[in-house]
Amino acid sequence: MSTLWAVDAGGSTTTATGPGGRSRRGSVNPASVGAQRAEGALRSLFADLAARLPGGAGLGWIATATLDPVDPERELDRLRALAADAGLRGRAVVSNDALPWLVAPPLAGRGAVVVCGTGSGFLARNGADAPTRVGGCEYLGSDEGSAFDIGLAGLRAAVRARDGRGPGTALAEAFRPTPALLARDLAARAFPKADVAALAPVVCRAWLEGDEVAASIVARAVDELVVGVAAAARSAGLEDEYLVAAGGGVLRGNPELLTELDWALRAALPVSGLVPVPDPDEAVLAALTACVRDGDIVLPPGLDGACAWLLDLTPDRAAPGPTAPERAVPAPEPPATGNGDARAAVLPEPRAAGPASTAPVAVGLCLAAWGGAGLDAAVAAAVEARVDAVDLPTDSTSGLVDADRWARDADYRAQLRAALRPVAVTCVSNSRDTQLLLGPHGPHTDPVLRGSPDQKRAHALRHALNAVRIAADLGAAQVRLMLGVPDLARWLSWWHSEVGWDDNVAAWREAAEPVLDLAAEHGVELLVEPHPKQVAHDPPSTRALLDAVADHRASVRVCLDVANIAATGHDPLGCVRGWGLDLGAAHAKDLQRWTGPGLPTGAGWSRYGPGPAIRFRALGSGDLPWPALVAALLDEGFTGVLYVEHEDALLPRRQSVANSVRLLRALLPDSQPQGRTW
């Protein structure tokens, strides 16, 4: 029996379902997030699927809002190439994101579909002929009744109320810092669609609280959805009663709005019932299951070549890499010599943004080590090291990115994008400012910000939210944040006390809620890095944290730093195993443990708790078994980025990074391995 898999790619998030459950990424729609970020998310998702399929082969369905049924060939070629390059084999259906709802039971090919998410669209079929499509031509031409439409109408109503052109509304105080400033900020963004759509929940909340202006916006949106269904049904020749399948983020998140739509459809059209679609990926899988016959996919009459296409996934198609215009790269810092002189450095050729290779695991570089040296020096170092990706820190203590200026200055945002053009930013991080969200709030964190606990928490939350927004703006699929820990002593058990580490986990979930919400709205994945100063400090506490956020729509995964966990006595190989799809990225540095009597001498030694002193080194200079660790990552099906993290106090960072990158390149496959052939 063939293994089945399904991908639902909407305007904000993309979900894959297959063996091992679900995995999520951000949007793969270039109109929502830009070409580089869209392609990176899709490439990563396909690689995850291939790793979970036996031999990488199966039968699949890709339902995507990016497909234009009028001119599908370019998108079909792109999907075929990316899927095959990631190791996917077999056959797959490609359609727009609404068709599976029509094909799956209970509609089973007859009825109408309304999609109300970031955008909107409508589909109908009479049970025999090809479906008819209405709308779905992006927000400049359609998308009436969608989250974008509701959010834009709400923002405009708020601006009009503030300047006296429109009636008063609670929306005038709901958008921060002011509706006018927010509108200007959104207009300056290259891809504002998802950000405008993220305003829709604010409008719906105001409607439910009795605001008349918000109510009129929602009523108009419902009317538009009814008009779209009517037009699609009329075009398809649906005359007798029919079912309507309805879904999308707006309707899933607002059951009251779904009820309003149900009433409006039944009142205006011969609709016998509304079928909610709470899990689009399950609907895609149900549609695929309904079309599988004798180990192959057989589409209903009128679909193949009209609104759905069958792809044969073959391994001889290379995925096209993203391109970007070349720019002059700042000279990398000169290497240090024994007498302190500087030697002339050879300037490498600038590279286009995007991964440099199609290897299963990419080699990245954390730019935090260049804190104080400036962003140009950090970018030049990454170019010189010829890594595939970078982690960009936004800590105010590093001086590489001014997140507060980024939030208010459109010119600075454009400058930052230009400065980062030679590299692929796949992760944005913050480890210092965001630590103040949960603390500690005493003198330990005064070097980051002096102030009261409330001031420190506000500072941390602002920087965490800005990191998510910066990631979305730069096209980075992931954001890595360290949010601190309320009480490190809770790992001890105190006599007759019921307080434990679970209380820290609960506090993390509560404090992180706004960050999780924003990450979900922008389609950015949140990475949690286990560290002795964090709530997630070892494998069990990290799994407890993942369990605590499993019900949230945001994607939360692990950035594994084996050296951090091994520094507290855990088995390094044991740290790697068992994460499965929860492993989203990893850090690479080596570790030395002090075994002698007394205190160690030399640079870089520190304590990670009551155990012996440790210090971090470049790969190959410490005690960790990196050949076995890399093999374990590959055995686990890891397909993310393995970031080199320079913290070696004995080697210049340029030499340390070069040594580490060279070792990883030698240990990692540079393409899909063929396996044993005899």
C-alpha positions as CSV (number, residue, x, y, z in Angstrom):
1,M,0.0,0.0,0.0
2,S,1.4,3.4,-1.0
3,T,2.4,5.9,1.7
4,L,0.3,9.1,1.4
5,W,1.3,12.7,2.2
6,A,-0.4,16.0,1.8
7,V,0.6,19.7,1.8
8,D,-1.8,22.6,2.4
9,A,-0.2,25.9,1.5
10,G,-2.3,28.9,2.4
11,G,-1.5,32.6,2.6
12,S,0.0,32.5,6.1
13,T,1.1,29.0,7.0
14,T,1.9,25.8,5.2
15,T,1.3,22.4,6.8
16,A,2.4,18.9,5.7
17,T,0.8,15.7,6.9
18,G,2.3,12.3,6.4
19,P,4.1,9.6,8.3
20,G,5.0,10.9,11.7
21,G,2.3,13.5,11.9
22,R,2.3,17.2,10.9
23,S,5.0,19.7,10.3
24,R,4.5,23.4,9.7
25,R,6.3,26.3,8.0
26,G,5.5,29.8,7.0
27,S,3.8,30.9,3.8
28,V,5.1,29.6,0.5
29,N,3.2,32.3,-1.4
30,P,5.7,34.8,-2.9
31,A,2.9,37.5,-3.0
32,S,2.7,37.2,0.8
33,V,6.3,36.9,1.9
34,G,8.6,37.3,-1.1
35,A,10.2,34.8,-3.4
36,Q,13.3,33.9,-1.2
37,R,11.4,33.2,2.0
38,A,8.6,31.4,0.1
39,E,11.1,29.1,-1.6
40,G,13.1,28.5,1.6
41,A,10.0,27.4,3.5
42,L,8.9,25.0,0.7
43,R,12.3,23.5,0.3
44,S,12.5,22.8,4.0
45,L,9.0,21.3,4.1
46,F,9.7,19.0,1.2
47,A,13.0,17.8,2.8
48,D,11.2,17.0,6.0
49,L,8.6,15.0,4.1
50,A,11.2,13.1,2.1
51,A,13.0,12.1,5.3
52,R,9.8,10.6,6.8
53,L,8.7,8.6,3.7
54,P,10.1,5.1,3.2
55,G,12.7,5.6,0.5
56,G,11.3,9.1,0.0
57,A,8.5,7.7,-2.2
58,G,4.7,8.0,-1.9
59,L,1.6,9.5,-3.3
60,G,0.9,13.2,-2.4
61,W,-1.3,16.2,-3.0
62,I,0.1,19.8,-2.9
63,A,-2.8,22.3,-2.4
64,T,-1.4,25.7,-2.9
65,A,-2.7,29.2,-3.3
66,T,0.3,30.0,-5.6
67,L,-1.1,27.9,-8.5
68,D,-2.7,29.9,-11.3
69,P,-5.0,27.4,-13.2
70,V,-4.8,29.7,-16.3
71,D,-1.0,29.5,-16.5
72,P,0.2,26.7,-14.2
73,E,3.4,25.5,-16.0
74,R,5.9,27.8,-14.3
75,E,4.6,26.9,-10.8
76,L,4.4,23.2,-11.7
77,D,8.0,23.2,-12.9
78,R,9.1,24.9,-9.7
79,L,7.3,22.5,-7.4
80,R,8.5,19.5,-9.3
81,A,12.1,20.7,-9.2
82,L,12.0,21.5,-5.5
83,A,10.3,18.3,-4.5
84,A,12.6,16.1,-6.5
85,D,15.7,17.9,-5.3
86,A,14.5,17.4,-1.7
87,G,14.3,13.7,-2.3
88,L,10.5,13.3,-2.8
89,R,9.7,10.4,-5.1
90,G,6.5,9.0,-6.6
91,R,3.5,11.0,-7.9
92,A,1.7,14.1,-6.6
93,V,-1.4,16.1,-7.4
94,V,-1.0,19.9,-7.6
95,S,-4.1,22.1,-7.3
96,N,-5.2,25.3,-5.7
97,D,-5.8,25.2,-2.0
98,A,-9.7,25.0,-2.3
99,L,-10.1,22.0,-4.7
100,P,-9.4,19.3,-2.1
101,W,-12.4,20.6,0.0
102,L,-14.6,20.0,-3.0
103,V,-13.2,16.5,-3.8
104,A,-13.2,15.2,-0.2
105,P,-16.3,13.8,1.5
106,P,-19.0,14.9,2.2
107,L,-19.1,17.1,-0.9
108,A,-17.4,14.3,-2.9
109,G,-17.2,16.5,-6.0
110,R,-20.5,18.3,-5.9
111,G,-21.1,21.6,-4.1
112,A,-19.3,24.9,-3.5
113,V,-16.3,26.0,-1.5
114,V,-15.5,29.3,0.1
115,V,-12.0,30.0,1.4
116,C,-11.7,32.9,3.8
117,G,-8.1,33.2,5.0
118,T,-5.4,35.8,4.2
119,G,-7.2,36.0,0.9
120,S,-10.5,34.7,-0.4
121,G,-11.7,32.5,-3.2
122,F,-14.6,30.4,-4.4
123,L,-15.0,27.1,-6.2
124,A,-18.1,25.1,-7.4
125,R,-18.8,21.9,-9.3
126,N,-22.0,20.2,-10.5
127,G,-20.6,16.7,-10.0
128,A,-19.7,16.0,-13.6
129,D,-18.0,18.9,-15.3
130,A,-14.8,20.8,-14.5
131,P,-15.1,23.1,-11.5
132,T,-15.6,26.8,-11.9
133,R,-13.5,29.3,-10.0
134,V,-14.3,32.8,-8.8
135,G,-11.9,35.3,-7.3
136,G,-8.5,34.1,-6.1
137,C,-6.5,36.6,-8.1
138,E,-4.6,38.3,-5.3
139,Y,-5.5,41.3,-3.2
140,L,-5.4,43.9,-5.9
141,G,-8.0,42.1,-8.0
142,S,-10.1,40.2,-5.5
143,D,-9.9,38.8,-1.9
144,E,-13.2,40.5,-0.8
145,G,-14.3,39.2,2.6
146,S,-10.9,37.9,3.5
147,A,-8.6,38.7,6.4
148,F,-6.8,41.2,4.3
149,D,-10.1,42.9,3.3
150,I,-11.3,43.0,6.9
151,G,-8.0,44.2,8.2
152,L,-7.6,47.0,5.6
153,A,-11.2,48.2,6.1
154,G,-10.7,48.2,9.9
155,L,-7.4,50.2,9.6
156,R,-9.0,52.7,7.2
157,A,-12.0,53.1,9.5
158,A,-9.7,53.8,12.5
159,V,-7.7,56.4,10.5
160,R,-11.0,58.1,9.4
161,A,-12.3,58.1,12.9
162,R,-9.1,59.7,14.3
163,D,-9.0,62.5,11.8
164,G,-12.7,63.2,11.8
165,R,-13.7,61.8,8.4
166,G,-15.7,58.9,9.8
167,P,-17.8,57.8,12.7
168,G,-16.2,57.0,16.1
169,T,-15.1,53.5,16.7
170,A,-13.2,51.4,19.2
171,L,-10.8,50.6,16.3
172,A,-9.3,54.1,16.6
173,E,-7.6,53.1,19.8
174,A,-6.9,49.4,18.9
175,F,-4.0,49.9,16.5
176,R,-0.7,50.9,17.9
177,P,1.1,53.2,18.1
178,T,-1.6,55.0,16.2
179,P,-3.7,54.0,13.1
180,A,-1.9,56.5,11.0
181,L,1.6,55.5,12.0
182,L,0.7,51.8,11.6
183,A,-0.7,52.5,8.1
184,R,2.5,54.3,7.0
185,D,4.6,51.5,8.5
186,L,2.7,48.8,6.6
187,A,2.8,50.7,3.4
188,A,6.6,50.9,3.5
189,R,6.9,47.1,3.7
190,A,7.7,45.2,0.5
191,F,5.0,42.5,1.2
192,P,2.3,43.9,3.4
193,K,-0.5,41.4,2.7
194,A,0.1,39.1,5.6
195,D,0.6,42.0,8.0
196,V,-2.6,43.7,7.0
197,A,-4.5,40.4,7.3
198,A,-3.1,40.1,10.8
199,L,-5.3,43.0,11.8
200,A,-8.6,41.1,11.1
201,P,-8.8,39.5,14.6
202,V,-8.8,43.1,16.1
203,V,-11.8,44.1,13.9
204,C,-13.7,40.8,14.7
205,R,-13.0,41.3,18.4
206,A,-14.4,44.8,18.3
207,W,-17.5,43.5,16.4
208,L,-18.1,40.9,19.1
209,E,-17.8,43.7,21.7
210,G,-20.6,45.7,20.0
211,D,-18.7,48.3,18.0
212,E,-21.0,49.4,15.2
213,V,-18.3,50.3,12.7
214,A,-16.6,46.9,13.1
215,A,-20.0,45.3,12.8
216,S,-20.6,47.0,9.4
217,I,-17.2,45.8,8.2
218,V,-17.9,42.2,9.2
219,A,-21.4,42.4,7.7
220,R,-20.0,43.6,4.4
221,A,-17.4,40.8,4.4
222,V,-20.2,38.2,4.9
223,D,-22.2,39.7,2.1
224,E,-19.1,39.5,-0.2
225,L,-18.6,35.8,0.7
226,V,-22.2,35.0,-0.1
227,V,-21.9,36.9,-3.5
228,G,-18.8,34.8,-4.3
229,V,-20.5,31.5,-3.5
230,A,-23.5,32.5,-5.5
231,A,-21.4,33.4,-8.6
232,A,-19.4,30.2,-8.4
233,A,-22.6,28.0,-8.0
234,R,-24.3,29.8,-10.8
235,S,-21.4,29.4,-13.2
236,A,-21.1,25.7,-12.3
237,G,-24.8,25.1,-13.0
238,L,-25.8,24.2,-9.4
239,E,-29.5,24.5,-9.2
240,D,-30.7,22.0,-6.6
241,E,-29.7,22.1,-3.0
242,Y,-26.0,21.8,-2.4
243,L,-23.4,21.8,0.5
244,V,-20.8,24.5,1.0
245,A,-17.4,23.7,2.5
246,A,-16.0,26.8,4.3
247,G,-12.6,27.3,5.9
248,G,-9.6,29.5,6.1
249,G,-8.0,31.3,9.1
250,V,-10.7,33.9,9.5
251,L,-13.5,31.4,9.8
252,R,-11.5,28.9,11.9
253,G,-10.6,31.6,14.4
254,N,-14.1,33.2,14.6
255,P,-16.9,30.6,15.1
256,E,-19.3,33.5,15.5
257,L,-18.4,34.7,12.0
258,L,-18.9,31.1,10.6
259,T,-22.4,31.1,12.1
260,E,-23.2,34.4,10.5
261,L,-22.0,33.1,7.2
262,D,-24.1,29.9,7.6
263,W,-27.3,31.9,8.2
264,A,-26.6,34.3,5.3
265,L,-26.0,31.5,2.8
266,R,-29.1,29.5,3.8
267,A,-31.2,32.7,3.5
268,A,-29.9,33.7,0.1
269,L,-29.1,30.5,-1.7
270,P,-30.3,26.8,-1.9
271,V,-27.6,25.8,0.5
272,S,-28.5,22.7,2.5
273,G,-25.7,22.9,5.0
274,L,-22.3,24.5,5.8
275,V,-19.4,22.1,6.2
276,P,-16.6,23.6,8.3
277,V,-13.0,22.8,7.3
278,P,-11.1,23.1,10.6
279,D,-8.0,21.3,9.4
280,P,-7.2,22.0,5.7
281,D,-4.3,19.5,5.6
282,E,-6.6,16.7,6.7
283,A,-9.0,17.7,4.0
284,V,-6.2,17.5,1.4
285,L,-5.3,14.0,2.7
286,A,-9.0,13.0,2.6
287,A,-9.2,14.2,-1.0
288,L,-6.1,12.3,-1.9
289,T,-7.4,9.1,-0.2
290,A,-10.6,9.4,-2.2
291,C,-8.6,9.5,-5.4
292,V,-6.2,6.5,-4.8
293,R,-7.0,3.5,-6.9
294,D,-4.8,0.4,-7.1
295,G,-1.7,2.2,-5.8
296,D,-2.0,5.2,-8.1
297,I,-3.9,8.5,-8.2
298,V,-7.0,8.7,-10.4
299,L,-8.6,12.1,-10.5
300,P,-12.4,12.6,-11.1
301,P,-13.5,13.5,-14.6
302,G,-13.0,17.1,-15.6
303,L,-10.2,17.8,-13.0
304,D,-7.0,16.6,-14.6
305,G,-5.5,19.4,-16.7
306,A,-8.2,21.8,-15.9
307,C,-7.7,22.6,-12.2
308,A,-5.4,19.8,-11.0
309,W,-2.2,18.3,-12.4
310,L,-0.4,15.1,-11.8
311,L,3.4,15.4,-11.4
312,D,5.9,12.6,-11.7
313,L,8.7,13.4,-9.2
314,T,12.1,12.3,-10.6
315,P,15.5,12.8,-9.1
316,D,17.1,14.4,-12.2
317,R,15.6,17.8,-11.8
318,A,17.7,20.4,-10.0
319,A,15.8,23.1,-8.1
320,P,16.5,26.7,-9.3
321,G,18.2,28.8,-6.7
322,P,17.1,32.3,-5.9
323,T,19.1,35.1,-7.4
324,A,19.9,38.6,-6.2
325,P,21.9,41.4,-7.7
326,E,25.6,41.6,-6.7
327,R,26.9,44.3,-4.5
328,A,30.3,45.2,-3.2
329,V,31.1,43.2,-0.1
330,P,33.0,44.9,2.7
331,A,36.4,43.5,3.2
332,P,36.6,40.9,5.9
333,E,38.6,41.6,9.0
334,P,42.3,40.9,8.4
335,P,43.7,37.8,10.2
336,A,45.9,38.4,13.2
337,T,49.5,37.6,12.9
338,G,52.0,36.8,15.6
339,N,53.5,40.3,15.7
340,G,50.1,42.1,15.5
341,D,50.5,43.2,11.9
342,A,47.6,42.8,9.4
343,R,48.0,40.9,6.2
344,A,46.0,41.7,3.1
345,A,42.9,39.5,2.8
346,V,41.7,38.1,-0.5
347,L,38.2,39.3,-1.1
348,P,35.9,36.5,-2.1
349,E,33.4,36.8,-4.8
350,P,30.0,38.0,-3.5
351,R,27.3,35.4,-3.5
352,A,23.6,35.6,-4.1
353,A,21.3,35.4,-1.2
354,G,20.0,31.9,-0.7
355,P,21.5,28.5,0.2
356,A,24.8,27.9,-1.5
357,S,24.2,24.2,-1.9
358,T,21.4,21.7,-2.2
359,A,22.9,19.4,0.4
360,P,20.5,17.7,2.9
361,V,21.9,19.8,5.8
362,A,23.1,23.4,5.3
363,V,26.0,24.9,7.1
364,G,25.3,28.2,8.7
365,L,27.1,30.8,10.9
366,C,25.9,32.6,14.0
367,L,26.9,36.3,13.6
368,A,26.8,37.0,17.3
369,A,30.6,36.6,17.5
370,W,30.9,39.8,15.5
371,G,29.1,41.9,18.1
372,G,30.9,45.2,18.4
373,A,32.6,44.8,15.0
374,G,29.6,46.0,12.9
375,L,27.2,44.3,10.5
376,D,29.4,44.8,7.5
377,A,32.3,42.9,9.1
378,A,29.9,40.1,10.2
379,V,28.4,39.8,6.7
380,A,31.9,39.8,5.1
381,A,33.0,37.1,7.5
382,A,30.1,34.9,6.5
383,V,30.8,35.4,2.8
384,E,34.5,34.6,3.3
385,A,33.5,31.4,5.2
386,R,31.3,30.4,2.3
387,V,28.5,29.3,4.6
388,D,25.0,28.6,3.3
389,A,23.0,30.6,5.8
390,V,23.4,33.0,8.8
391,D,21.7,33.6,12.2
392,L,21.3,37.3,12.6
393,P,21.3,38.6,16.3
394,T,19.2,41.6,17.1
395,D,20.5,42.0,20.7
396,S,20.9,45.6,21.7
397,T,24.2,44.6,23.3
398,S,25.7,43.3,20.0
399,G,25.3,46.5,17.9
400,L,24.7,44.6,14.7
401,V,21.0,45.6,14.3
402,D,19.2,48.5,16.0
403,A,15.7,46.8,16.5
404,D,14.1,49.9,17.9
405,R,15.2,52.0,14.9
406,W,14.1,49.3,12.6
407,A,10.6,49.5,14.0
408,R,10.2,53.2,13.3
409,D,12.5,53.9,10.3
410,A,11.6,52.6,6.8
411,D,14.8,53.8,5.4
412,Y,16.8,51.8,8.0
413,R,14.8,48.7,7.1
414,A,15.7,49.1,3.5
415,Q,19.4,49.6,4.4
416,L,19.4,46.5,6.5
417,R,17.9,44.4,3.7
418,A,20.6,45.8,1.3
419,A,23.4,45.1,3.7
420,L,22.3,41.5,4.2
421,R,21.9,40.8,0.5
422,P,25.2,38.8,0.1
423,V,24.0,36.2,2.7
424,A,20.9,34.1,3.3
425,V,19.4,35.1,6.7
426,T,17.5,31.9,7.7
427,C,17.1,32.8,11.4
428,V,16.9,36.0,13.5
429,S,17.8,35.7,17.2
430,N,17.9,37.5,20.5
431,S,19.5,36.1,23.6
432,R,20.1,39.1,25.8
433,D,17.2,41.5,25.7
434,T,14.5,38.8,25.5
435,Q,16.1,37.1,28.6
436,L,14.4,39.8,30.7
437,L,10.9,38.6,29.8
438,L,11.1,36.0,32.6
439,G,14.2,37.2,34.3
440,P,16.0,37.2,36.5
441,H,15.1,40.8,37.0
442,G,17.8,41.7,39.6
443,P,21.4,42.9,39.1
444,H,22.2,39.9,37.0
445,T,20.5,41.5,34.0
446,D,21.3,45.2,34.8
447,P,24.0,45.2,32.1
448,V,21.3,44.7,29.5
449,L,18.8,47.2,31.1
450,R,18.6,48.9,34.5
451,G,15.1,49.3,35.8
452,S,12.2,47.7,37.6
453,P,11.0,44.2,36.7
454,D,8.1,45.7,34.8
455,Q,10.5,47.9,32.7
456,K,12.7,44.9,32.0
457,R,9.7,42.8,31.0
458,A,8.4,45.5,28.6
459,H,11.9,45.9,27.1
460,A,12.1,42.1,26.5
461,L,8.7,41.8,25.0
462,R,9.3,44.7,22.6
463,H,12.6,43.1,21.4
464,A,11.0,39.6,21.1
465,L,8.2,41.0,18.9
466,N,10.6,43.1,16.9
467,A,12.8,40.0,16.3
468,V,9.7,38.2,14.8
469,R,8.9,41.1,12.6
470,I,12.5,41.5,11.4
471,A,12.5,37.8,10.5
472,A,9.3,38.2,8.5
473,D,10.7,41.3,6.7
474,L,14.0,39.6,5.8
475,G,12.4,36.3,4.7
476,A,13.9,34.3,7.6
477,A,11.7,31.2,8.3
478,Q,12.8,31.0,12.0
479,V,13.4,33.2,15.0
480,R,15.4,32.0,18.0
481,L,14.6,33.6,21.3
482,M,15.9,33.0,24.9
483,L,13.1,34.2,27.2
484,G,14.8,33.6,30.6
485,V,13.6,31.6,33.6
486,P,11.6,32.9,36.6
487,D,13.3,30.7,39.3
488,L,16.4,28.6,38.6
489,A,16.1,27.0,42.1
490,R,13.0,25.2,41.1
491,W,15.0,22.3,39.8
492,L,15.6,21.4,43.4
493,S,12.9,19.7,45.4
494,W,12.0,21.5,48.7
495,W,10.6,19.7,51.7
496,H,6.7,19.7,51.6
497,S,6.7,22.1,48.6
498,E,4.6,21.5,45.5
499,V,6.5,24.1,43.5
500,G,8.6,22.5,40.7
501,W,9.9,23.1,37.2
502,D,6.5,22.7,35.7
503,D,5.7,26.1,37.2
504,N,8.5,27.6,35.1
505,V,7.1,26.0,32.0
506,A,3.7,27.4,32.7
507,A,5.1,30.9,33.3
508,W,7.0,30.6,30.0
509,R,3.8,29.7,28.1
510,E,1.9,32.6,29.6
511,A,4.7,35.2,29.0
512,A,5.4,33.9,25.5
513,E,1.7,34.1,24.3
514,P,2.1,37.4,22.5
515,V,5.2,36.2,20.8
516,L,3.6,33.0,19.7
517,D,0.6,34.8,18.4
518,L,2.8,37.2,16.3
519,A,5.0,34.3,15.0
520,A,1.9,32.5,13.9
521,E,0.5,35.5,12.1
522,H,3.7,36.1,10.2
523,G,4.4,32.4,9.5
524,V,7.7,32.5,11.4
525,E,8.8,29.4,13.3
526,L,9.9,29.9,16.9
527,L,13.1,28.1,18.0
528,V,13.8,27.2,21.6
529,E,17.4,26.6,22.5
530,P,18.0,24.4,25.6
531,H,20.5,26.2,27.9
532,P,21.2,26.1,31.6
533,K,19.8,29.7,32.0
534,Q,16.5,28.9,30.3
535,V,13.3,27.1,31.2
536,A,14.2,24.5,28.5
537,H,17.6,23.5,29.9
538,D,17.8,19.8,29.1
539,P,15.9,17.3,26.9
540,P,13.1,16.5,29.5
541,S,12.4,20.2,30.3
542,T,12.5,21.1,26.6
543,R,10.0,18.4,25.8
544,A,7.8,19.6,28.6
545,L,7.9,23.1,27.0
546,L,7.0,21.8,23.6
547,D,4.1,19.9,25.1
548,A,2.9,23.2,26.8
549,V,2.7,25.0,23.4
550,A,1.4,22.0,21.3
551,D,-2.1,23.5,21.3
552,H,-1.0,26.9,19.9
553,R,-1.1,27.5,16.1
554,A,2.5,28.8,16.1
555,S,5.2,26.3,15.0
556,V,7.7,25.9,17.9
557,R,10.7,23.6,17.5
558,V,14.1,23.0,19.0
559,C,17.5,24.6,18.2
560,L,19.8,22.0,19.6
561,D,23.1,23.0,21.1
562,V,24.8,19.8,22.1
563,A,27.7,21.6,23.9
564,N,25.3,23.5,26.1
565,I,23.5,20.4,27.3
566,A,26.7,18.3,27.5
567,A,28.3,21.1,29.7
568,T,25.9,20.1,32.5
569,G,26.8,16.4,32.3
570,H,24.3,14.9,29.8
571,D,25.4,12.4,27.3
572,P,26.0,14.3,24.0
573,L,24.8,11.5,21.7
574,G,21.7,11.0,23.8
575,C,20.9,14.7,23.5
576,V,20.6,14.3,19.7
577,R,18.4,11.3,19.5
578,G,14.6,11.2,19.7
579,W,13.6,14.7,18.6
580,G,12.2,13.7,15.2
581,L,10.3,16.6,13.5
582,D,10.7,18.8,16.6
583,L,14.3,19.4,15.7
584,G,14.4,22.6,13.6
585,A,18.0,23.7,13.7
586,A,21.3,23.0,15.6
587,H,24.4,24.7,16.8
588,A,27.9,23.4,16.3
589,K,30.7,24.1,18.8
590,D,33.1,21.9,20.8
591,L,33.5,21.5,24.5
592,Q,36.3,21.0,27.0
593,R,35.6,19.8,30.5
594,W,38.1,20.5,33.4
595,T,39.1,17.2,35.1
596,G,42.1,18.4,37.1
597,P,42.3,19.5,40.8
598,G,41.5,23.0,41.8
599,L,40.6,25.8,39.4
600,P,41.7,25.8,35.7
601,T,44.1,28.3,34.3
602,G,43.8,29.9,30.8
603,A,41.1,31.8,29.0
604,G,37.5,30.9,28.4
605,W,36.7,28.7,31.4
606,S,33.3,29.1,33.1
607,R,30.8,27.2,35.2
608,Y,27.5,25.9,34.0
609,G,26.2,25.0,37.4
610,P,27.7,23.1,40.3
611,G,29.7,20.7,38.0
612,P,33.3,21.1,36.9
613,A,34.5,24.1,34.8
614,I,34.0,24.0,31.0
615,R,35.0,26.0,28.0
616,F,33.8,26.1,24.4
617,R,36.1,25.5,21.5
618,A,36.1,25.3,17.7
619,L,35.0,22.0,16.3
620,G,37.8,19.4,16.6
621,S,39.5,21.2,19.5
622,G,37.4,19.7,22.3
623,D,36.0,16.5,23.7
624,L,32.7,16.1,21.8
625,P,32.5,13.2,19.2
626,W,31.4,15.4,16.2
627,P,31.6,12.6,13.6
628,A,29.2,10.5,15.7
629,L,27.1,13.6,16.4
630,V,26.7,14.5,12.7
631,A,25.9,10.8,11.9
632,A,23.2,10.9,14.7
633,L,21.7,14.1,13.2
634,L,21.5,12.4,9.8
635,D,20.0,9.3,11.4
636,E,17.3,11.4,13.0
637,G,16.4,12.8,9.5
638,F,17.6,16.3,10.3
639,T,17.4,18.6,7.3
640,G,17.7,22.0,8.9
641,V,20.7,24.4,9.2
642,L,23.7,23.4,11.4
643,Y,25.1,26.8,12.6
644,V,28.7,27.2,13.6
645,E,28.9,29.2,16.8
646,H,32.3,30.7,17.6
647,E,33.0,30.9,21.4
648,D,36.6,29.8,21.4
649,A,38.8,32.0,23.6
650,L,42.0,30.5,22.3
651,L,41.6,31.0,18.5
652,P,40.9,34.1,16.4
653,R,37.3,33.9,15.2
654,R,38.3,33.8,11.6
655,Q,40.4,30.7,12.2
656,S,37.9,29.1,14.6
657,V,35.1,29.5,12.0
658,A,37.2,28.2,9.2
659,N,38.2,25.1,11.2
660,S,34.6,24.4,12.2
661,V,33.2,24.9,8.7
662,R,35.9,22.7,7.1
663,L,35.1,19.9,9.6
664,L,31.4,20.1,9.0
665,R,31.8,20.1,5.2
666,A,33.9,16.9,5.6
667,L,31.3,15.2,7.7
668,L,28.1,16.2,6.0
669,P,26.9,14.9,2.6
670,D,27.2,17.4,-0.1
671,S,24.2,16.0,-2.0
672,Q,21.7,13.2,-1.5
673,P,23.7,10.0,-0.8
674,Q,23.1,7.0,-3.0
675,G,23.5,4.4,-0.2
676,R,25.2,1.1,-0.6
677,T,25.1,0.0,-4.2
678,W,26.4,-3.6,-4.1
